[in-house]
Amino acid sequence: MKILLIEDGKQLANSIQSYLSGNDFIFEWVSNIHLALDKISVYEYDCVLLDLIVSDGNGFGILNNLKKMI
């Protein structure tokens, strides 16, 4: 399963990554909306874990973009 984590908190992201990596998931992490939108436009993910309050904007914007892509 390929997972994208969108989280601006480095410590929390590392903790989540550590847990998920130990369970044979393919895991990618980005810390801002710009990078998230770039990744989502290029790769297919089975799951996106989204922080709704990201330092460079609102996570709901990413959610709206995801809805348009489906």
Secondary structure, DSSP 8 states (H G I E B T S, - for coil): -EEEEE-S-HHHHHHHHHHHHTTT-EEEEESSHHHHHHHHHHS--SEEEE-SEETTEEHHHHHHHHHHH-
